[in-house]
Amino acid sequence: MHWVYWVKLYKTKFQAGCLAKRIEEDWWIYGYESPQAVEVFQSRKGRYGVKFLP
C-alpha cells in the first residue's frame, strides 16, 4: 500500500493534527472504513500535512 496525501497543507501542526484525528474517528459517518495509519508530516517549507494508509 502507498501513502495517500491530503490535498491541503496547514500553517500549524495543531490544525493538521485536528484533521488527522477527524480522519481517524469520523470516516464511518461517510461509509468508509478507518485508515490503517494516519500521520502528520512537515513539508520542506515548514507547513504541515496529513497522510494516511487506506
Secondary structure, DSSP 8 states (H G I E B T S, - for coil): ---EE-S--BSSHHHHHHHHHHHHHHGGGGT----SEEEEEE-TTS-EEEEEE-
